Amino acid sequence: MHRDRNLRATIAARGRDVRARGRDLRAGFPARRRDPRVEAAARDRGTPLPALGPEAALGHPVLNLMLQGSSLLREYDRRHPWLLDTTVVLLFAGVCLPNLLSGGTSAAVAAADADGAPSTATLYVLFAALVLPLWWRRRAPATVLLVTIAAFLVQSATDAGLVASFSPLIALHNVARHSSPRVLAWATAVAAAANVVDVFALETTGNQFLVLFFLLGLVTAAAATGLTLRTRRMYLTALEDRARRLEVERDQRARLTAAAERTRIAREMHDIVGHNLSVMVTLADGASTLAARNNESSTPVLRMVGDTGRQALGELRRVLGVLRGDDDAADRRLRPQPGIGDLDMLLARVRAAGLAVTYRTTGELATLGEGLQLTVYRIVQEALTNTLKHAGTATASQVTVTADAGTVRIRVTDTGPPPNAAGPPAPPTGDDEHGHGLVGIRQRVALYGGTVTIGPGADQPGWTVDVQLDATVDPTDQKAESHLP
């Protein structure tokens, strides 16, 4: 009883091990497990252990070369299937051609039965009936098998003895590779029946059972080889499909992660910046109402502060719509992007802030594209913002926009801070936290293949922003450009 219990436990353990190995194989041929004692001894000696399993064989140069050749052959066959069909037919015909030229049967058989030997024309017709249908073996495998079996029986009845009579095996191989299991079962049965008829009705010499056993073995081998290659092809197709689905899932996960991060950033900006802007607009409106009631001179300035806050809040909502991925819907709800025509409103707000600005235009600016007009507006806006930030309101600025011969030039200059200013202003750079606007200017200029010069004036105090754009250049991504800050 104790021995039986141990035997059952051993069998159960072996079964669990076999099932585990089967799961490992189905999971993608992982590395074979090693004995822990062997691994410990190798670690003590400091000697590396060779790779085990299929992954070790994949590193062999000859096997890699064979796999690459097989992959190239499948790819070429997928593009030019007729070429492989023609090659197989020509190779098979070339192998069987010496037998045809020698008359099919051996010299001894021909001498013994010279009167019953088939004519040369009959041999050539039978050879063509056995070889030529193989060209259609992948398009109509069952039909080709029936035609070649019929030609095989005819050549057996005429004692032609052609080597090309093995063509039904090639046809049966292709039936196993390209037809349904039901068609394969019928085809195998027909091929076996044809061999039985050939051995017992047409070829009555020799050991008939031994010959039949040999022929049925060939039929079984042809069908089994075709099934093996078909299973391998299905397995590779399933692996490729799985790899494609995994790539799609990976890309989807990346997009979902990016969308979730954009949504989180948009939510944080809405909760913090949007709330503060709304409070600022509300306070400015309340202050302007109170100032208007008391007839104070600060009423227009406070109203302009409220309007500027509302515009900033609208721009923030547009940017948040882009982050959330619903920028198209946001663009439909909001007003169009600002252009050169909106520079007057921008300059009015800057003048209300205390900066003296002179504005001059030359050329047909209204005919420029929307993206180019948005670029001009943002460049002027950023240049004036930097003037207010670093030179203060005691300076004077001049804005010039010129359109001529397919180019647009924007020049914004200021006179710099007065000599009795509290301290030298920090110059704007593109490297620190104060210089992100200048980086944006350079990026916009690069979209239109232009040039930009930013720095202190050569012949006068103050700073100069001089930009030249190519009006004939069409940015590759106009939508992405319109979403620049």
Protein Blocks (a to p, Z undefined) as FASTA:
>chain_A
ZZmmmmmmmmmmmmmmmmmmmmmmmnoopaddddfklmmmmmmnopacddedjklmmmpm
klmmmmmmmmmmmmmmmmmmmlmmmmmmmmmmmmmmmmmmnnopafklmmmmmmlpccfk
lmmmmmmmmmmmmmmmmmmmmlmmmmmmmmmmmmmmnonopaklmmmmmmmmmmmmmmcf
klmmmmmmmmmmmmmmmmmmmmmghjfklmmmmmmmmmmmmmmmmmmmmmmmmmmmmmmm
mmmmmmmmmmmmmmmmmmmmmmmmmmmmmmmmmmmmmmmmmmmmmmmmmmmmnopaklmm
mmmmmmmmmmmmmmmmmmmmmmnopmmmmmmmmccdddfklmmmmmmmmmmnopacdddd
edjfklpcfklmmmmmmmmmmmmmmmmmmnojmbccddddddeehiacdddddebjafkb
fbdcddddfkbmmlmmmmmmmmmmmmnopacdddddfkbgcddddddddfkbccfblmlm
mmpZZ
